[in-house]
Amino acid sequence: MSDYLTISDALDALRDNKITATELVQDAFAAADAVDSELGIYLARFDEQALAAAAEADRIYAAGDPAGALLGIPLGIKDIISTLEGETTAQSLVLDREWGAAIGDAVVTARLRAAGGVITGKLTTMEYATGVPDPTKPFPIPKNPWNTDYWTGGSSSGTGSGVASGAILGGLGTDTGGSIRIPAAFCGISGLKATFGRVPKSGCVPLGYSLDNIGPMARSARDCALMLNVLAGYDASDPCAAEQPVEDYVAGLTGDLSGLTIGLDRLALVYADRDPAIDPAIDAAVKALTALGAKVVDVTLPLWDELSAATRITSRSEAFAYHAPDLQSRWDDYFEATRQGVGAAVAFSGADYVQAQRVRRVGQKALAALFETVDLVITPTSSVAGWSLDELGSMTERFLAMHTGYFNAVGNPALVVPMGFNDIGLPLSLQVVGRPFDETTVLRAGDAFQRVSDFHLAVPPMMSSVAVA
């Protein structure tokens, strides 16, 4: 596969007349045609509409006025986010297929479209953005492009495999406990959960009202910054949207980390069955960050177990509040993992939910105190590089290996970037966390690391024979 472009590369090529938007979209569809039947990227493709949008982008480029920040870039939308072109299913038999018709474009979809992004289709997810695949249901089983015996991670599965395979250059995921960051980590790409409230989520099927985030997934931190420039900002339609100033996140990518203090928590005791490649990869990342000017110090994230538990209690309780009527009347239509996960909320009382919110507030204060001593915190995104599809039947304990839900409880921004590979060639991932609404510093660190490493530019071996771009 030649010229495996980042969004930034593609925009440069478009502006320099080295490629057209139509060619970009055709190449993306060619990649999808080659591998989608195996990887399970799309639930619906919008070929006709996408090619028409690409032709309009080409007209604008030819006229010499390419104002859109993402003009001509092929982008996919996770299928819990509404679009004009087709229905939103949440990859479920349960959701009313008319749900999205009354919405049209979600706010984030409309913002991507207004910036010239070309919407290529709706991407696979786990049912209602939770759990794991269910082979008894009539939906694709997402597979990892680095090894198709392995899962992509979830729940933004199609966005992860779509970017990694070149079927899209970027896309939207959602993150309630790690659903952007885990598939980004497992598929070897970059993904950003911004601060809670930074990106409006109206027009998105909810999972956990006080935890849900919509965010960018792409090959590089720079690509995530380009997308966040478009996605971020208050919208009155979302009661959780924050009225906070939005910066130019791309302008903050200096490549220099001088003066920053970064706290490292290896989370070595969280999950016993740790991939032996994790710690050497972290050591190499620390060396790179230090060479870029940062000071790296050891830290311990406060109340790890308590905040991780608060995320689980909150997510399951809020999801149960949404799904309880349908669970009673359409139990068998739900995925088995959805029934188990959401149904587990019956074990929690109202007092448990209230206590979880109290823990979240205490945790936010404790983490803010830590951030008085450091500018960023880094951790492994996961203690494992992934699980085989055969292992997905029993996931409860394995979810402890994914170090993401803590940051949903507190709401801080968290970026994941590739940091190497394990001994069977599966990607490893570094998580970079910042202060609330300081996505600029988070993205600056991720981008600086990627300027001195090339893990994010690696192409899955299965794509080597796919000639696009």
C-alpha positions as a Markdown table, in Angstrom:
| # | Residue | x | y | z |
|---|---|---|---|---|
| 1 | Met | 0.0 | 0.0 | 0.0 |
| 2 | Ser | 1.7 | 3.2 | -1.1 |
| 3 | Asp | 1.4 | 6.7 | 0.2 |
| 4 | Tyr | -0.5 | 5.8 | 3.4 |
| 5 | Leu | -1.6 | 9.3 | 4.1 |
| 6 | Thr | -2.3 | 11.1 | 7.4 |
| 7 | Ile | -5.0 | 13.8 | 7.2 |
| 8 | Ser | -2.3 | 16.5 | 7.4 |
| 9 | Asp | -0.4 | 14.8 | 4.5 |
| 10 | Ala | -3.6 | 14.6 | 2.5 |
| 11 | Leu | -4.5 | 18.2 | 3.0 |
| 12 | Asp | -1.0 | 19.3 | 1.8 |
| 13 | Ala | -1.3 | 17.0 | -1.3 |
| 14 | Leu | -4.8 | 18.5 | -2.0 |
| 15 | Arg | -3.6 | 22.0 | -1.8 |
| 16 | Asp | -0.5 | 21.3 | -4.0 |
| 17 | Asn | -2.7 | 19.6 | -6.6 |
| 18 | Lys | -0.9 | 16.3 | -6.2 |
| 19 | Ile | -4.2 | 14.4 | -5.5 |
| 20 | Thr | -7.8 | 15.2 | -5.8 |
| 21 | Ala | -10.5 | 14.7 | -3.2 |
| 22 | Thr | -12.3 | 12.3 | -5.6 |
| 23 | Glu | -9.1 | 10.2 | -5.8 |
| 24 | Leu | -8.7 | 10.2 | -2.0 |
| 25 | Val | -12.3 | 9.0 | -1.5 |
| 26 | Gln | -12.0 | 6.4 | -4.3 |
| 27 | Asp | -8.7 | 5.1 | -2.7 |
| 28 | Ala | -10.4 | 4.9 | 0.7 |
| 29 | Phe | -13.3 | 2.9 | -0.8 |
| 30 | Ala | -10.8 | 0.7 | -2.6 |
| 31 | Ala | -9.1 | -0.1 | 0.7 |
| 32 | Ala | -12.4 | -0.8 | 2.3 |
| 33 | Asp | -13.5 | -3.0 | -0.7 |
| 34 | Ala | -10.3 | -5.0 | -0.2 |
| 35 | Val | -10.5 | -5.7 | 3.5 |
| 36 | Asp | -13.9 | -4.8 | 4.9 |
| 37 | Ser | -15.4 | -8.2 | 4.5 |
| 38 | Glu | -12.7 | -9.5 | 6.8 |
| 39 | Leu | -12.3 | -6.6 | 9.2 |
| 40 | Gly | -15.9 | -5.5 | 9.7 |
| 41 | Ile | -15.4 | -1.7 | 9.3 |
| 42 | Tyr | -18.7 | -0.4 | 7.9 |
| 43 | Leu | -22.3 | -0.9 | 8.7 |
| 44 | Ala | -23.4 | 1.4 | 5.9 |
| 45 | Arg | -21.5 | 3.1 | 3.0 |
| 46 | Phe | -22.5 | 6.4 | 1.5 |
| 47 | Asp | -20.6 | 6.0 | -1.8 |
| 48 | Glu | -22.8 | 8.2 | -4.0 |
| 49 | Gln | -23.0 | 11.0 | -1.5 |
| 50 | Ala | -19.4 | 10.9 | -0.6 |
| 51 | Leu | -18.2 | 11.0 | -4.2 |
| 52 | Ala | -20.5 | 14.0 | -4.8 |
| 53 | Ala | -19.1 | 15.8 | -1.8 |
| 54 | Ala | -15.6 | 15.0 | -3.0 |
| 55 | Ala | -16.4 | 16.4 | -6.5 |
| 56 | Glu | -17.6 | 19.6 | -4.8 |
| 57 | Ala | -14.4 | 19.8 | -2.8 |
| 58 | Asp | -12.4 | 19.5 | -6.0 |
| 59 | Arg | -14.4 | 22.3 | -7.5 |
| 60 | Ile | -13.6 | 24.5 | -4.5 |
| 61 | Tyr | -9.9 | 23.6 | -4.7 |
| 62 | Ala | -9.9 | 24.4 | -8.4 |
| 63 | Ala | -11.4 | 27.8 | -7.7 |
| 64 | Gly | -8.5 | 28.6 | -5.4 |
| 65 | Asp | -10.6 | 29.1 | -2.2 |
| 66 | Pro | -10.1 | 26.0 | 0.0 |
| 67 | Ala | -11.4 | 27.4 | 3.2 |
| 68 | Gly | -12.6 | 24.2 | 4.9 |
| 69 | Ala | -10.2 | 22.9 | 7.5 |
| 70 | Leu | -10.9 | 19.3 | 6.4 |
| 71 | Leu | -11.9 | 19.9 | 2.8 |
| 72 | Gly | -12.0 | 16.7 | 0.8 |
| 73 | Ile | -10.9 | 14.4 | 3.7 |
| 74 | Pro | -12.7 | 11.0 | 3.9 |
| 75 | Leu | -14.1 | 10.5 | 7.4 |
| 76 | Gly | -16.3 | 7.8 | 9.0 |
| 77 | Ile | -18.9 | 8.2 | 11.7 |
| 78 | Lys | -19.4 | 5.6 | 14.5 |
| 79 | Asp | -22.9 | 4.3 | 14.2 |
| 80 | Ile | -24.3 | 5.8 | 17.4 |
| 81 | Ile | -23.9 | 9.3 | 15.9 |
| 82 | Ser | -26.6 | 10.6 | 13.6 |
| 83 | Thr | -26.0 | 11.5 | 10.0 |
| 84 | Leu | -28.3 | 12.8 | 7.2 |
| 85 | Glu | -27.4 | 10.1 | 4.8 |
| 86 | Gly | -28.6 | 7.0 | 6.6 |
| 87 | Glu | -30.1 | 5.5 | 9.7 |
| 88 | Thr | -28.4 | 5.2 | 13.1 |
| 89 | Thr | -28.6 | 1.6 | 14.5 |
| 90 | Ala | -26.2 | 1.6 | 17.5 |
| 91 | Gln | -25.4 | -1.8 | 15.9 |
| 92 | Ser | -28.5 | -3.2 | 17.7 |
| 93 | Leu | -31.8 | -4.8 | 16.8 |
| 94 | Val | -33.4 | -2.7 | 19.6 |
| 95 | Leu | -32.9 | 0.9 | 18.6 |
| 96 | Asp | -35.8 | 2.4 | 16.6 |
| 97 | Arg | -34.6 | 2.9 | 13.1 |
| 98 | Glu | -36.4 | 6.2 | 13.0 |
| 99 | Trp | -34.3 | 7.6 | 15.9 |
| 100 | Gly | -31.9 | 9.5 | 13.7 |
| 101 | Ala | -34.3 | 10.6 | 11.1 |
| 102 | Ala | -35.7 | 13.3 | 13.3 |
| 103 | Ile | -32.2 | 14.5 | 14.1 |
| 104 | Gly | -30.4 | 14.5 | 10.8 |
| 105 | Asp | -26.8 | 15.4 | 11.4 |
| 106 | Ala | -25.5 | 15.4 | 14.9 |
| 107 | Val | -23.7 | 18.6 | 15.9 |
| 108 | Val | -20.3 | 16.9 | 15.4 |
| 109 | Thr | -21.3 | 15.5 | 12.0 |
| 110 | Ala | -22.5 | 18.9 | 10.9 |
| 111 | Arg | -19.3 | 20.5 | 12.0 |
| 112 | Leu | -17.2 | 18.0 | 10.1 |
| 113 | Arg | -19.3 | 18.5 | 7.0 |
| 114 | Ala | -19.2 | 22.3 | 7.3 |
| 115 | Ala | -15.4 | 22.0 | 7.4 |
| 116 | Gly | -15.4 | 20.1 | 4.1 |
| 117 | Gly | -15.1 | 16.6 | 5.5 |
| 118 | Val | -16.5 | 13.9 | 3.2 |
| 119 | Ile | -18.7 | 11.5 | 5.2 |
| 120 | Thr | -18.1 | 8.0 | 3.8 |
| 121 | Gly | -20.4 | 5.9 | 6.0 |
| 122 | Lys | -21.4 | 4.5 | 9.4 |
| 123 | Leu | -18.8 | 2.4 | 11.2 |
| 124 | Thr | -19.2 | -0.6 | 13.4 |
| 125 | Thr | -19.5 | -0.3 | 17.1 |
| 126 | Met | -20.3 | -2.6 | 20.0 |
| 127 | Glu | -24.0 | -2.6 | 20.7 |
| 128 | Tyr | -25.0 | 0.7 | 22.2 |
| 129 | Ala | -21.2 | 1.4 | 22.6 |
| 130 | Thr | -20.7 | -1.2 | 25.3 |
| 131 | Gly | -19.6 | -4.8 | 25.7 |
| 132 | Val | -18.1 | -7.2 | 23.1 |
| 133 | Pro | -19.3 | -8.7 | 19.9 |
| 134 | Asp | -22.1 | -11.3 | 19.8 |
| 135 | Pro | -21.8 | -13.8 | 16.9 |
| 136 | Thr | -25.5 | -14.7 | 17.2 |
| 137 | Lys | -26.6 | -11.3 | 16.1 |
| 138 | Pro | -26.6 | -10.2 | 12.4 |
| 139 | Phe | -23.8 | -7.7 | 12.6 |
| 140 | Pro | -20.1 | -7.8 | 11.6 |
| 141 | Ile | -17.5 | -9.0 | 14.1 |
| 142 | Pro | -14.8 | -6.4 | 14.1 |
| 143 | Lys | -11.3 | -7.8 | 13.6 |
| 144 | Asn | -7.9 | -6.2 | 14.1 |
| 145 | Pro | -6.0 | -5.4 | 10.9 |
| 146 | Trp | -2.7 | -6.2 | 12.6 |
| 147 | Asn | -3.9 | -9.8 | 13.3 |
| 148 | Thr | -7.4 | -10.9 | 12.3 |
| 149 | Asp | -7.5 | -13.5 | 15.0 |
| 150 | Tyr | -7.7 | -10.6 | 17.4 |
| 151 | Trp | -10.4 | -8.1 | 18.3 |
| 152 | Thr | -10.1 | -4.4 | 17.5 |
| 153 | Gly | -11.1 | -3.3 | 20.9 |
| 154 | Gly | -14.3 | -1.4 | 21.5 |
| 155 | Ser | -16.6 | 0.2 | 21.3 |
| 156 | Ser | -15.4 | 2.4 | 18.4 |
| 157 | Ser | -14.2 | -0.6 | 16.6 |
| 158 | Gly | -14.8 | 0.3 | 12.9 |
| 159 | Thr | -13.2 | 3.7 | 13.4 |
| 160 | Gly | -10.1 | 2.0 | 14.8 |
| 161 | Ser | -9.7 | -0.6 | 12.0 |
| 162 | Gly | -10.9 | 1.8 | 9.4 |
| 163 | Val | -8.1 | 4.3 | 10.1 |
| 164 | Ala | -5.5 | 1.6 | 10.5 |
| 165 | Ser | -6.4 | 0.0 | 7.2 |
| 166 | Gly | -6.7 | 3.3 | 5.2 |
| 167 | Ala | -10.4 | 2.8 | 4.6 |
| 168 | Ile | -10.8 | 6.3 | 6.1 |
| 169 | Leu | -8.3 | 9.0 | 7.0 |
| 170 | Gly | -10.1 | 9.8 | 10.3 |
| 171 | Gly | -13.3 | 9.3 | 12.1 |
| 172 | Leu | -15.5 | 9.8 | 15.1 |
| 173 | Gly | -15.5 | 7.6 | 18.1 |
| 174 | Thr | -17.2 | 7.9 | 21.5 |
| 175 | Asp | -15.7 | 7.2 | 24.9 |
| 176 | Thr | -17.6 | 6.4 | 28.1 |
| 177 | Gly | -14.9 | 4.2 | 29.7 |
| 178 | Gly | -12.3 | 4.0 | 27.0 |
| 179 | Ser | -14.1 | 3.4 | 23.7 |
| 180 | Ile | -12.0 | 5.8 | 21.7 |
| 181 | Arg | -8.7 | 4.9 | 23.4 |
| 182 | Ile | -8.9 | 1.1 | 23.5 |
| 183 | Pro | -9.6 | 0.5 | 19.8 |
| 184 | Ala | -7.0 | 3.3 | 18.9 |
| 185 | Ala | -4.5 | 1.4 | 21.1 |
| 186 | Phe | -5.3 | -2.0 | 19.8 |
| 187 | Cys | -5.3 | -0.9 | 16.1 |
| 188 | Gly | -2.1 | 1.2 | 16.4 |
| 189 | Ile | -3.6 | 4.7 | 15.8 |
| 190 | Ser | -4.1 | 7.9 | 17.8 |
| 191 | Gly | -7.3 | 8.8 | 19.6 |
| 192 | Leu | -8.4 | 11.7 | 21.8 |
| 193 | Lys | -11.0 | 11.8 | 24.6 |
| 194 | Ala | -11.2 | 15.5 | 25.2 |
| 195 | Thr | -12.3 | 17.1 | 28.5 |
| 196 | Phe | -15.9 | 16.2 | 29.3 |
| 197 | Gly | -18.0 | 18.9 | 27.8 |
| 198 | Arg | -15.4 | 20.1 | 25.3 |
| 199 | Val | -17.2 | 18.4 | 22.3 |
| 200 | Pro | -21.0 | 18.5 | 22.2 |
| 201 | Lys | -22.7 | 15.1 | 22.0 |
| 202 | Ser | -26.2 | 15.9 | 20.9 |
| 203 | Gly | -27.3 | 13.5 | 18.2 |
| 204 | Cys | -25.4 | 10.6 | 19.8 |
| 205 | Val | -27.2 | 7.6 | 21.4 |
| 206 | Pro | -26.3 | 7.9 | 25.1 |
| 207 | Leu | -24.6 | 5.2 | 27.2 |
| 208 | Gly | -23.5 | 7.1 | 30.3 |
| 209 | Tyr | -24.9 | 10.6 | 30.4 |
| 210 | Ser | -22.2 | 12.1 | 32.7 |
| 211 | Leu | -19.3 | 10.1 | 31.1 |
| 212 | Asp | -19.9 | 10.1 | 27.3 |
| 213 | Asn | -17.5 | 11.9 | 25.0 |
| 214 | Ile | -17.3 | 12.2 | 21.2 |
| 215 | Gly | -13.8 | 12.6 | 19.8 |
| 216 | Pro | -11.4 | 12.2 | 16.9 |
| 217 | Met | -9.5 | 9.0 | 15.9 |
| 218 | Ala | -6.8 | 9.3 | 13.2 |
| 219 | Arg | -3.3 | 8.2 | 12.5 |
| 220 | Ser | -1.5 | 11.0 | 14.3 |
| 221 | Ala | -1.9 | 13.4 | 17.2 |
| 222 | Arg | -1.7 | 16.2 | 14.7 |
| 223 | Asp | -4.6 | 14.8 | 12.8 |
| 224 | Cys | -6.6 | 14.6 | 16.1 |
| 225 | Ala | -5.7 | 18.3 | 16.7 |
| 226 | Leu | -7.0 | 19.2 | 13.2 |
| 227 | Met | -10.2 | 17.4 | 13.9 |
| 228 | Leu | -10.6 | 18.9 | 17.4 |
| 229 | Asn | -10.3 | 22.4 | 15.9 |
| 230 | Val | -13.5 | 21.6 | 14.1 |
| 231 | Leu | -15.3 | 19.5 | 16.7 |
| 232 | Ala | -14.7 | 21.6 | 19.9 |
| 233 | Gly | -16.9 | 24.3 | 21.2 |
| 234 | Tyr | -20.1 | 25.0 | 23.0 |
| 235 | Asp | -23.5 | 24.1 | 21.6 |
| 236 | Ala | -26.7 | 24.8 | 23.5 |
| 237 | Ser | -28.3 | 21.6 | 22.3 |
| 238 | Asp | -26.1 | 19.6 | 24.7 |
| 239 | Pro | -26.8 | 20.4 | 28.4 |
| 240 | Cys | -23.3 | 19.0 | 29.2 |
| 241 | Ala | -21.4 | 21.2 | 26.8 |
| 242 | Ala | -18.9 | 23.5 | 28.4 |
| 243 | Glu | -18.7 | 27.2 | 27.6 |
| 244 | Gln | -15.0 | 27.2 | 27.6 |
| 245 | Pro | -12.7 | 29.1 | 25.1 |
| 246 | Val | -11.5 | 26.9 | 22.2 |
| 247 | Glu | -7.9 | 27.2 | 21.2 |
| 248 | Asp | -6.1 | 26.5 | 17.9 |
| 249 | Tyr | -4.8 | 23.1 | 18.8 |
| 250 | Val | -2.7 | 22.8 | 15.7 |
| 251 | Ala | -0.9 | 26.1 | 16.5 |
| 252 | Gly | 0.1 | 24.6 | 19.8 |
| 253 | Leu | 2.1 | 21.7 | 18.2 |
| 254 | Thr | 5.5 | 23.1 | 18.7 |
| 255 | Gly | 7.5 | 19.9 | 18.8 |
| 256 | Asp | 9.2 | 21.1 | 22.0 |
| 257 | Leu | 8.5 | 19.9 | 25.5 |
| 258 | Ser | 11.0 | 22.2 | 27.3 |
| 259 | Gly | 9.8 | 23.2 | 30.7 |
| 260 | Leu | 7.2 | 20.5 | 31.0 |
| 261 | Thr | 7.1 | 18.1 | 34.0 |
| 262 | Ile | 5.5 | 14.8 | 33.1 |
| 263 | Gly | 4.3 | 12.3 | 35.8 |
| 264 | Leu | 4.7 | 8.6 | 35.0 |
| 265 | Asp | 2.4 | 6.0 | 36.5 |
| 266 | Arg | 3.2 | 2.6 | 35.1 |
| 267 | Leu | 0.1 | 1.1 | 36.7 |
| 268 | Ala | 2.2 | -2.1 | 37.1 |
| 269 | Leu | 0.0 | -3.5 | 39.9 |
| 270 | Val | -3.4 | -3.0 | 38.3 |
| 271 | Tyr | -3.3 | -6.1 | 36.1 |
| 272 | Ala | -1.2 | -9.2 | 36.8 |
| 273 | Asp | -1.0 | -10.6 | 33.3 |
| 274 | Arg | 1.0 | -7.7 | 31.9 |
| 275 | Asp | 2.6 | -7.9 | 28.4 |
| 276 | Pro | 6.3 | -8.0 | 28.9 |
| 277 | Ala | 6.8 | -5.6 | 26.0 |
| 278 | Ile | 5.0 | -2.8 | 27.9 |
| 279 | Asp | 7.7 | -1.6 | 30.2 |
| 280 | Pro | 10.5 | -1.5 | 27.7 |
| 281 | Ala | 8.2 | 0.5 | 25.4 |
| 282 | Ile | 7.4 | 3.0 | 28.2 |
| 283 | Asp | 11.2 | 3.3 | 29.0 |
| 284 | Ala | 11.8 | 4.2 | 25.4 |
| 285 | Ala | 9.0 | 6.7 | 25.3 |
| 286 | Val | 10.3 | 8.3 | 28.5 |
| 287 | Lys | 13.7 | 8.6 | 26.9 |
| 288 | Ala | 12.2 | 10.3 | 23.9 |
| 289 | Leu | 10.1 | 12.7 | 25.9 |
| 290 | Thr | 13.2 | 13.6 | 28.0 |
| 291 | Ala | 15.2 | 14.3 | 24.9 |
| 292 | Leu | 12.4 | 16.6 | 23.8 |
| 293 | Gly | 13.0 | 18.7 | 26.9 |
| 294 | Ala | 10.5 | 17.3 | 29.4 |
| 295 | Lys | 11.3 | 16.2 | 32.9 |
| 296 | Val | 9.7 | 12.9 | 33.7 |
| 297 | Val | 9.0 | 11.9 | 37.4 |
| 298 | Asp | 7.3 | 9.0 | 39.0 |
| 299 | Val | 3.8 | 9.6 | 40.3 |
| 300 | Thr | 0.9 | 7.6 | 41.7 |
| 301 | Leu | -2.6 | 8.5 | 40.4 |
| 302 | Pro | -4.8 | 9.0 | 43.5 |
| 303 | Leu | -7.8 | 6.8 | 44.2 |
| 304 | Trp | -7.3 | 4.5 | 41.2 |
| 305 | Asp | -9.5 | 1.7 | 42.4 |
| 306 | Glu | -12.2 | 3.9 | 43.8 |
| 307 | Leu | -12.5 | 6.1 | 40.7 |
| 308 | Ser | -12.4 | 3.1 | 38.3 |
| 309 | Ala | -15.2 | 1.6 | 40.4 |
| 310 | Ala | -17.1 | 4.9 | 40.2 |
| 311 | Thr | -16.9 | 4.8 | 36.4 |
| 312 | Arg | -18.4 | 1.3 | 36.3 |
| 313 | Ile | -21.2 | 2.1 | 38.8 |
| 314 | Thr | -22.0 | 5.3 | 37.0 |
| 315 | Ser | -21.9 | 3.9 | 33.5 |
| 316 | Arg | -24.0 | 0.9 | 34.2 |
| 317 | Ser | -26.5 | 2.8 | 36.3 |
| 318 | Glu | -27.0 | 5.5 | 33.7 |
| 319 | Ala | -27.2 | 3.0 | 30.9 |
| 320 | Phe | -29.8 | 1.0 | 32.8 |
| 321 | Ala | -31.9 | 4.1 | 33.3 |
| 322 | Tyr | -32.0 | 4.4 | 29.5 |
| 323 | His | -32.5 | 0.7 | 28.6 |
| 324 | Ala | -34.7 | -0.6 | 31.4 |
| 325 | Pro | -38.0 | -0.6 | 29.5 |
| 326 | Asp | -36.4 | -2.3 | 26.4 |
| 327 | Leu | -34.5 | -4.8 | 28.5 |
| 328 | Gln | -37.8 | -5.9 | 30.0 |
| 329 | Ser | -39.7 | -6.2 | 26.7 |
| 330 | Arg | -36.9 | -7.2 | 24.3 |
| 331 | Trp | -34.3 | -9.0 | 26.4 |
| 332 | Asp | -33.3 | -11.6 | 23.8 |
| 333 | Asp | -32.8 | -8.9 | 21.1 |
| 334 | Tyr | -29.9 | -7.4 | 23.1 |
| 335 | Phe | -26.3 | -8.7 | 22.8 |
| 336 | Glu | -25.4 | -11.1 | 25.6 |
| 337 | Ala | -22.7 | -8.8 | 26.8 |
| 338 | Thr | -25.1 | -5.8 | 26.8 |
| 339 | Arg | -27.5 | -7.8 | 28.9 |
| 340 | Gln | -24.8 | -8.7 | 31.3 |
| 341 | Gly | -23.1 | -5.3 | 31.5 |
| 342 | Val | -26.2 | -3.0 | 31.6 |
| 343 | Gly | -28.2 | -5.5 | 33.6 |
| 344 | Ala | -25.6 | -5.6 | 36.3 |
| 345 | Ala | -26.8 | -2.2 | 37.4 |
| 346 | Val | -29.7 | -3.9 | 39.3 |
| 347 | Ala | -27.1 | -4.8 | 41.9 |
| 348 | Phe | -26.5 | -1.1 | 42.6 |
| 349 | Ser | -28.7 | 1.1 | 44.7 |
| 350 | Gly | -29.5 | 4.7 | 44.4 |
| 351 | Ala | -27.2 | 5.2 | 47.3 |
| 352 | Asp | -24.4 | 3.5 | 45.4 |
| 353 | Tyr | -24.9 | 5.8 | 42.5 |
| 354 | Val | -24.8 | 8.9 | 44.7 |
| 355 | Gln | -21.7 | 7.7 | 46.5 |
| 356 | Ala | -20.0 | 7.1 | 43.1 |
| 357 | Gln | -20.6 | 10.8 | 42.3 |
| 358 | Arg | -19.2 | 11.8 | 45.6 |
| 359 | Val | -16.1 | 9.7 | 44.9 |
| 360 | Arg | -15.8 | 11.4 | 41.5 |
| 361 | Arg | -15.7 | 14.9 | 43.1 |
| 362 | Val | -13.2 | 13.8 | 45.7 |
| 363 | Gly | -11.1 | 12.2 | 42.9 |
| 364 | Gln | -11.2 | 15.4 | 40.8 |
| 365 | Lys | -9.8 | 17.4 | 43.7 |
| 366 | Ala | -7.1 | 14.8 | 44.4 |
| 367 | Leu | -6.0 | 14.7 | 40.8 |
| 368 | Ala | -6.0 | 18.5 | 40.6 |
| 369 | Ala | -3.6 | 18.5 | 43.5 |
| 370 | Leu | -1.3 | 16.1 | 41.6 |
| 371 | Phe | -1.5 | 18.4 | 38.6 |
| 372 | Glu | -0.1 | 21.2 | 40.7 |
| 373 | Thr | 3.2 | 19.3 | 40.6 |
| 374 | Val | 3.1 | 18.1 | 37.0 |
| 375 | Asp | 1.9 | 19.3 | 33.6 |
| 376 | Leu | 0.9 | 16.0 | 32.2 |
| 377 | Val | 0.6 | 12.3 | 33.3 |
| 378 | Ile | 1.5 | 9.3 | 31.1 |
| 379 | Thr | 0.5 | 5.7 | 31.6 |
| 380 | Pro | 0.2 | 2.6 | 29.4 |
| 381 | Thr | -3.2 | 2.7 | 27.7 |
| 382 | Ser | -3.6 | -1.0 | 28.4 |
| 383 | Ser | -1.4 | -3.6 | 30.0 |
| 384 | Val | -2.0 | -5.9 | 27.1 |
| 385 | Ala | -1.9 | -5.4 | 23.4 |
| 386 | Gly | -5.2 | -7.1 | 22.8 |
| 387 | Trp | -7.2 | -10.2 | 23.0 |
| 388 | Ser | -8.0 | -13.0 | 20.6 |
| 389 | Leu | -11.5 | -13.3 | 19.4 |
| 390 | Asp | -11.7 | -16.6 | 21.2 |
| 391 | Glu | -11.0 | -14.9 | 24.5 |
| 392 | Leu | -14.0 | -12.5 | 24.3 |
| 393 | Gly | -16.5 | -14.8 | 26.0 |
| 394 | Ser | -15.2 | -13.9 | 29.5 |
| 395 | Met | -14.1 | -10.3 | 29.6 |
| 396 | Thr | -14.9 | -9.1 | 33.2 |
| 397 | Glu | -11.4 | -9.5 | 34.6 |
| 398 | Arg | -9.6 | -8.6 | 31.4 |
| 399 | Phe | -11.2 | -5.2 | 31.4 |
| 400 | Leu | -9.0 | -4.4 | 34.3 |
| 401 | Ala | -6.1 | -4.3 | 31.9 |
| 402 | Met | -7.5 | -1.3 | 30.1 |
| 403 | His | -6.4 | 1.9 | 32.0 |
| 404 | Thr | -8.9 | 4.3 | 30.7 |
| 405 | Gly | -12.1 | 4.5 | 32.7 |
| 406 | Tyr | -10.5 | 6.4 | 35.6 |
| 407 | Phe | -10.2 | 9.5 | 33.3 |
| 408 | Asn | -13.9 | 9.3 | 32.4 |
| 409 | Ala | -14.7 | 9.6 | 36.1 |
| 410 | Val | -12.7 | 12.7 | 36.5 |
| 411 | Gly | -13.3 | 14.1 | 33.0 |
| 412 | Asn | -9.7 | 15.0 | 32.1 |
| 413 | Pro | -8.5 | 15.0 | 28.5 |
| 414 | Ala | -6.6 | 11.8 | 27.5 |
| 415 | Leu | -4.8 | 11.1 | 24.2 |
| 416 | Val | -3.4 | 7.7 | 23.2 |
| 417 | Val | -0.6 | 7.3 | 20.7 |
| 418 | Pro | 1.3 | 4.1 | 19.5 |
| 419 | Met | 4.5 | 3.4 | 21.3 |
| 420 | Gly | 5.7 | 0.1 | 19.7 |
| 421 | Phe | 4.8 | -3.5 | 19.2 |
| 422 | Asn | 4.8 | -6.7 | 21.2 |
| 423 | Asp | 6.5 | -9.9 | 20.2 |
| 424 | Ile | 3.7 | -11.0 | 17.9 |
| 425 | Gly | 3.4 | -7.6 | 16.2 |
| 426 | Leu | 0.4 | -6.1 | 18.0 |
| 427 | Pro | 0.5 | -2.4 | 18.7 |
| 428 | Leu | 1.3 | -1.0 | 22.2 |
| 429 | Ser | 0.0 | 2.4 | 23.3 |
| 430 | Leu | 0.9 | 5.3 | 25.5 |
| 431 | Gln | -1.8 | 7.4 | 27.2 |
| 432 | Val | -1.1 | 11.2 | 27.8 |
| 433 | Val | -3.4 | 13.0 | 30.2 |
| 434 | Gly | -3.7 | 16.7 | 31.0 |
| 435 | Arg | -5.5 | 19.2 | 33.1 |
| 436 | Pro | -9.1 | 19.9 | 32.3 |
| 437 | Phe | -9.5 | 21.8 | 29.1 |
| 438 | Asp | -5.7 | 21.7 | 28.4 |
| 439 | Glu | -5.9 | 19.6 | 25.3 |
| 440 | Thr | -3.3 | 21.9 | 23.8 |
| 441 | Thr | -0.5 | 20.5 | 26.0 |
| 442 | Val | -1.8 | 16.9 | 25.7 |
| 443 | Leu | -1.7 | 17.1 | 21.9 |
| 444 | Arg | 1.6 | 19.0 | 22.0 |
| 445 | Ala | 3.2 | 16.1 | 23.8 |
| 446 | Gly | 1.7 | 13.4 | 21.6 |
| 447 | Asp | 2.7 | 15.3 | 18.5 |
| 448 | Ala | 6.3 | 15.9 | 19.7 |
| 449 | Phe | 6.6 | 12.2 | 20.5 |
| 450 | Gln | 5.4 | 11.3 | 17.0 |
| 451 | Arg | 8.0 | 13.6 | 15.5 |
| 452 | Val | 10.8 | 11.4 | 16.9 |
| 453 | Ser | 9.0 | 8.1 | 16.4 |
| 454 | Asp | 7.3 | 6.4 | 13.5 |
| 455 | Phe | 5.0 | 3.8 | 15.1 |
| 456 | His | 1.9 | 5.8 | 14.0 |
| 457 | Leu | 3.1 | 5.5 | 10.4 |
| 458 | Ala | 3.3 | 1.7 | 10.4 |
| 459 | Val | 1.0 | -0.1 | 8.1 |
| 460 | Pro | -0.6 | -3.5 | 9.0 |
| 461 | Pro | 1.0 | -6.3 | 6.9 |
| 462 | Met | -2.4 | -7.2 | 5.4 |
| 463 | Met | -2.5 | -3.8 | 3.7 |
| 464 | Ser | 0.8 | -4.2 | 1.9 |
| 465 | Ser | -0.8 | -5.6 | -1.3 |
| 466 | Val | -3.6 | -3.0 | -1.4 |
| 467 | Ala | -2.6 | -0.4 | -3.9 |
| 468 | Val | -4.3 | 2.9 | -3.1 |
| 469 | Ala | -3.4 | 6.6 | -3.1 |
